Amino acid sequence: MSRVRRTAAAAVAVGVTASMLAGCGSLTLQGVPLPGGASLGSDPYEVNVQFRDVLDLVPQSSVRVNNVMVGEVEQIDLDPKTWYANVKVKLNGGVKLPANAVAQLKQTTLLGEKYVELTSPTGGPAQGTLADGAVIPVDRTNRYPEVEEIFGALSMLLNGGGVGQVQNIAQELNKALEGHEGDTRALLTDLNTLIGTLDSQKGNITRALDGVDKLSGKLSDQRGNLDDVLNNLEPGLSVLNDQRPQLVGMLKALDKLSDVATHVVKKSHKDVVDDLEALKPTLRELAASGDSLPKSLEVIATPPFTDAAIKPSAGGFMNLDFQLTLDLGKLIGLLAAPPTLPTLPASLPVLPAPLNTLPTAPLQNDLNKLAPGTTRPLLPHSPHAPGGLHVPGLGGN
């Protein structure tokens, strides 16, 4: 009797469930929480993860960090613009991940369920903190290959690949290397050296590639100017082609000129050195004069005043125009020439008769008789020169 009651109760439960499902068409089992899921805590946060392909990942799948369940997949949508899969995951509030975290789609076992694995970045340092509403873009997501893909590649290798030709390849290699073991060993050594050198220059190679990339970018920006240059270069090349004989003749003349110049330099080398040696004392004296020469130029007569006479005042204005023509050859000649004395005239003027007949001896005697401390005029007073002597022809009015 109890068995009949249990059967009837089960039938009623199944009927009620069926009626509920029939009356609510949108009700599915995806919204029913599965037992044994991750504990989200009292303050979970959501993160959007973009995948190129999510395979057979379904909602309610687990999200793990270091193989520990810390959340679950809440929703999977398709982005109509990029055709990427947007996977919304909900994580436990106590889980702290960097803002540049990466996501991978993995599988528990060979035929197990899919789950999302969140890890810190391996190609650089961790930055920031993954917050609520953050997005992990598609360039930081990846997935592991499927078992079907592995079996498909293995099947292609075994059936249509070169596995059956391994023996023939080994035999041909033995024939090719027979008797050339030393050369092969030297080749491998050189290859090892080459690869080691390339590895040590990895930074320089990277910088060179970056420089080439920047150069290509600059050339791309200047593409219009380059097109104009190339289009306008043809007329110039045509002119150069027409003047090719003249250019060849010019180059031949330059070749002859270089030979002559070389010959002249070789022949005049000693004379040039001697001239420079002779010029050395003059240059040394010029250097020793210091600022005497510039200061002497300040007193050159500049109508109506000299440069030294013009003293600018504060707040005033002054226009100055100075032009100096300096001939280095004449200057060196003047400095090197010996000093010249003034030339006396051929005939001196004859003194007047009264001066020629002055009594010099009595006058000297009179001077000897003067007592110390007294003065006496040497010559008679002249009315034409007050207080002095008037000499006709030498001065006075």
C-alpha positions in Angstrom: 0.0 0.0 0.0 2.9 2.4 0.8 4.5 1.6 -2.5 1.3 2.7 -4.3 1.2 5.9 -2.3 4.8 6.8 -3.2 4.2 6.1 -6.9 1.1 8.4 -6.8 3.1 11.2 -5.0 5.8 11.0 -7.6 3.3 11.2 -10.4 1.7 14.2 -8.8 5.1 15.9 -8.5 6.0 15.2 -12.1 2.7 16.6 -13.2 3.0 19.7 -11.2 6.6 20.3 -12.5 5.4 19.7 -16.1 2.5 22.1 -15.6 4.9 24.8 -14.3 7.2 24.3 -17.2 4.4 24.5 -19.6 2.9 27.6 -18.1 6.3 29.4 -18.0 8.0 29.0 -21.4 11.1 31.1 -20.5 12.0 29.0 -17.5 15.1 26.9 -18.1 17.5 24.9 -16.0 20.4 27.4 -16.7 19.1 29.6 -13.9 19.0 26.8 -11.4 22.2 27.0 -9.2 24.3 23.9 -9.3 25.4 22.2 -6.0 29.1 22.4 -5.1 29.7 25.8 -6.9 32.0 28.6 -5.8 31.2 30.7 -2.8 30.7 34.3 -3.9 30.5 35.8 -0.5 28.4 38.8 0.5 30.0 41.4 -1.8 30.8 39.8 -5.2 31.9 41.9 -8.3 31.5 41.4 -12.0 34.1 41.4 -14.8 33.6 41.2 -18.5 36.0 38.9 -20.4 36.2 38.9 -24.2 37.1 35.7 -26.1 37.5 35.0 -29.8 35.9 31.6 -29.3 34.4 30.1 -26.1 33.9 26.6 -27.6 31.2 24.9 -25.5 31.5 27.1 -22.4 28.1 27.5 -20.7 26.8 29.6 -17.9 27.3 28.3 -14.4 30.8 27.2 -15.4 33.4 27.8 -12.8 36.0 30.6 -12.7 39.3 29.7 -11.1 42.5 31.3 -9.8 45.4 29.0 -9.2 43.0 26.0 -9.8 40.8 27.3 -6.9 37.1 28.2 -7.7 36.6 31.9 -7.0 33.5 32.6 -9.1 31.2 31.5 -11.9 30.2 32.4 -15.4 27.0 34.4 -15.2 26.2 35.2 -18.9 27.6 34.7 -22.4 26.7 37.1 -25.2 27.9 37.8 -28.7 29.2 41.3 -29.6 27.5 42.3 -32.9 30.3 44.8 -33.8 33.4 42.7 -33.2 31.8 39.2 -33.2 33.7 38.4 -30.0 32.1 36.5 -27.2 31.4 38.6 -24.1 31.6 36.4 -21.0 30.3 38.1 -17.8 31.8 36.4 -14.7 31.0 37.0 -11.1 33.9 36.8 -8.6 34.2 36.6 -4.8 34.7 40.0 -3.3 37.8 38.8 -1.4 39.7 37.8 -4.6 42.2 40.5 -5.6 43.6 40.4 -9.1 45.7 43.0 -11.0 44.0 45.3 -13.5 46.0 43.8 -16.3 45.1 40.2 -15.5 44.8 37.6 -18.3 42.1 35.0 -18.9 42.4 31.5 -20.4 39.7 29.0 -21.4 40.8 25.6 -20.0 39.4 22.2 -19.4 39.4 20.2 -16.2 40.2 16.9 -17.8 40.6 15.4 -21.3 36.9 15.2 -21.6 35.9 17.4 -18.7 34.0 20.7 -18.5 35.4 24.1 -19.5 36.2 26.8 -17.1 37.8 30.3 -17.1 41.3 30.7 -15.5 42.3 34.1 -14.3 46.1 34.8 -13.7 48.5 37.6 -13.3 50.4 38.7 -16.5 53.5 36.8 -17.3 55.0 39.2 -19.8 55.3 42.2 -17.5 54.6 43.5 -14.0 51.2 43.5 -12.4 49.4 46.9 -12.4 46.5 48.2 -10.5 43.6 46.2 -9.2 40.8 44.5 -11.1 37.6 46.3 -10.1 33.8 45.9 -10.6 32.8 46.4 -14.2 36.4 46.0 -15.5 36.9 44.5 -19.0 39.6 42.0 -20.0 40.1 42.6 -23.7 40.6 39.9 -26.3 44.3 40.6 -26.6 44.7 39.3 -23.0 42.6 36.2 -23.5 43.4 32.8 -25.0 42.3 29.2 -25.0 43.8 25.8 -24.9 43.6 23.5 -28.0 40.7 21.1 -28.1 41.1 17.3 -28.0 39.4 17.2 -31.4 42.0 19.6 -32.8 44.9 17.6 -31.4 43.5 14.3 -32.9 42.8 16.1 -36.2 46.4 17.3 -36.4 47.7 13.9 -35.4 45.5 12.2 -38.1 46.8 14.6 -40.7 50.4 13.9 -39.7 50.0 10.2 -39.8 47.8 9.9 -42.9 48.9 12.7 -45.2 52.2 13.8 -43.6 55.7 12.6 -43.9 55.9 9.9 -41.2 56.1 7.2 -43.9 59.1 9.0 -45.4 61.1 9.2 -42.2 63.2 6.2 -43.2 64.0 7.5 -46.7 64.9 10.9 -45.2 67.2 9.3 -42.7 68.9 7.2 -45.4 69.4 10.2 -47.7 70.8 12.3 -44.8 73.3 9.5 -44.1 74.4 9.4 -47.7 74.8 13.2 -47.8 76.7 13.5 -44.6 79.0 10.5 -45.2 82.6 11.7 -45.5 81.7 15.3 -44.6 81.4 14.9 -40.9 84.1 17.5 -40.2 82.5 20.0 -42.5 79.1 19.4 -40.9 80.6 19.8 -37.5 82.3 23.1 -38.5 79.0 24.2 -40.0 77.1 23.5 -36.8 79.8 25.3 -34.8 79.5 28.3 -37.1 75.8 28.2 -36.8 76.1 28.1 -33.0 78.4 31.1 -33.1 76.1 33.0 -35.4 73.0 32.3 -33.3 74.9 33.2 -30.1 76.0 36.5 -31.7 72.5 37.3 -32.8 71.2 36.5 -29.4 73.8 38.8 -27.8 72.8 41.6 -30.2 69.1 41.1 -29.6 68.7 44.5 -28.1 70.5 46.3 -30.9 68.4 44.3 -33.5 65.2 45.3 -31.7 66.2 48.9 -31.7 67.2 48.8 -35.3 63.8 47.3 -36.2 62.1 50.0 -34.1 64.1 52.6 -36.0 63.1 51.1 -39.3 59.5 51.1 -38.2 59.7 54.8 -37.2 61.5 55.6 -40.5 58.7 53.8 -42.5 56.1 55.8 -40.6 57.9 59.1 -41.4 58.1 58.0 -45.1 54.4 57.2 -45.1 53.6 60.6 -43.7 55.7 62.3 -46.4 54.4 60.1 -49.2 52.8 63.1 -51.0 56.1 65.0 -50.9 58.0 62.0 -52.1 55.6 61.6 -55.0 56.1 65.2 -56.0 59.9 64.8 -55.8 59.9 61.7 -57.9 57.5 63.2 -60.5 59.6 66.5 -60.7 62.9 64.6 -60.7 62.5 63.5 -64.4 63.1 67.0 -65.9 66.2 67.5 -63.8 67.6 64.1 -64.9 66.9 65.0 -68.5 68.9 68.2 -68.1 71.8 66.3 -66.5 71.7 63.7 -69.3 71.9 66.5 -71.9 74.8 68.2 -70.1 76.6 64.9 -69.6 79.5 65.8 -71.9 80.1 69.1 -70.1 80.0 67.4 -66.7 82.5 64.8 -67.9 84.8 67.6 -69.3 84.5 69.5 -66.0 85.5 66.4 -64.0 88.5 65.8 -66.3 89.5 69.5 -65.8 89.1 69.1 -62.1 91.4 66.1 -62.3 94.1 68.1 -64.1 93.6 71.0 -61.7 94.1 68.7 -58.7 97.4 67.4 -60.3 98.6 71.0 -60.9 97.6 72.1 -57.4 99.4 69.1 -55.9 102.5 70.0 -57.9 102.3 73.6 -56.8 101.9 72.8 -53.2 104.8 70.4 -53.2 107.1 72.9 -54.9 106.0 75.9 -52.7 105.9 74.0 -49.5 109.3 75.2 -48.3 108.7 78.8 -49.3 105.3 78.9 -47.5 106.9 77.5 -44.4 109.7 80.0 -44.6 107.2 82.9 -45.0 105.2 81.7 -42.0 108.4 81.4 -40.0 109.3 85.0 -41.0 105.9 86.2 -40.1 106.1 84.6 -36.7 107.9 87.6 -34.9 105.4 90.1 -36.3 102.5 88.1 -35.2 104.1 87.6 -31.8 104.5 91.3 -31.4 100.9 91.9 -32.5 99.8 89.4 -29.9 102.0 91.1 -27.2 100.5 94.5 -28.0 97.3 93.3 -26.6 94.6 95.9 -26.7 97.0 98.8 -27.5 96.2 98.6 -31.2 92.3 98.8 -30.7 92.7 101.6 -28.2 95.0 103.5 -30.6 92.3 103.3 -33.3 89.9 105.2 -31.0 91.9 108.4 -31.5 91.7 108.3 -35.3 90.2 111.6 -36.5 86.5 111.1 -37.3 84.9 114.4 -38.2 83.9 116.3 -36.2 85.0 114.2 -33.2 87.0 111.2 -32.4 85.5 108.0 -31.1 87.1 108.6 -27.7 85.5 112.0 -27.5 81.9 110.7 -27.8 80.6 109.6 -24.4 77.1 108.3 -24.6 74.9 109.2 -21.7 72.3 107.0 -20.0 68.9 107.2 -21.7 70.4 109.0 -24.8 70.8 107.9 -28.4 73.9 107.8 -30.5 74.4 106.9 -34.2 77.9 105.6 -35.0 79.1 104.6 -38.5 82.7 103.3 -38.6 84.5 101.9 -41.5 88.1 100.6 -41.4 90.1 99.4 -44.4 93.0 97.3 -43.3 95.6 96.0 -45.7 97.5 93.2 -44.0 100.4 93.4 -46.5 100.9 97.2 -45.9 100.5 96.8 -42.2 103.2 94.1 -42.1 105.5 96.2 -44.3 105.1 99.2 -42.0 105.7 97.1 -38.9 108.8 95.4 -40.4 110.3 98.6 -42.0 113.1 100.4 -39.9 112.2 103.8 -38.4 113.0 106.8 -40.7 114.3 110.1 -39.4 113.0 113.4 -40.7 115.2 114.9 -43.5 116.8 118.3 -42.9 116.6 121.0 -45.5 119.5 121.4 -47.8 120.1 125.1 -46.8 119.4 126.6 -43.4 118.2 130.2 -43.1 120.9 132.8 -42.5 120.6 134.8 -39.3 120.4 138.6 -39.5 123.5 140.8 -39.2 122.7 142.1 -35.7 122.7 138.5 -34.4 125.9 137.6 -36.2 127.7 140.6 -34.6 126.6 140.1 -31.1 129.5 140.5 -28.6 129.6 137.0 -27.2 132.8 137.3 -25.2 132.0 140.5 -23.3 128.5 139.1 -22.7 130.0 136.0 -21.2 132.2 138.1 -19.0 129.2 140.1 -17.8 127.5 136.9 -16.9 130.4 135.7 -14.9 130.3 139.0 -12.9 126.7 138.5 -11.8 126.3 137.7 -8.2 124.4 134.5 -7.3 120.7 135.1 -7.1 120.6 138.1 -9.6 119.1 138.1 -13.1 120.0 140.1 -16.1 118.6 140.1 -19.6 120.9 138.5 -22.1 119.8 140.6 -25.1 118.4 144.1 -25.4 114.6 144.4 -25.2 112.9 144.3 -28.6 109.9 146.5 -29.1 108.4 143.9 -31.6 108.4 141.0 -29.2 107.2 142.1 -25.7 109.4 140.6 -23.0 111.5 138.6 -25.5 113.6 138.5 -28.6 112.3 139.1 -32.1 114.1 137.3 -34.9 113.1 138.4 -38.4 112.1 135.4 -40.5 111.6 133.0 -37.5 108.5 134.3 -35.8 106.6 137.2 -34.4 104.2 139.6 -36.1 
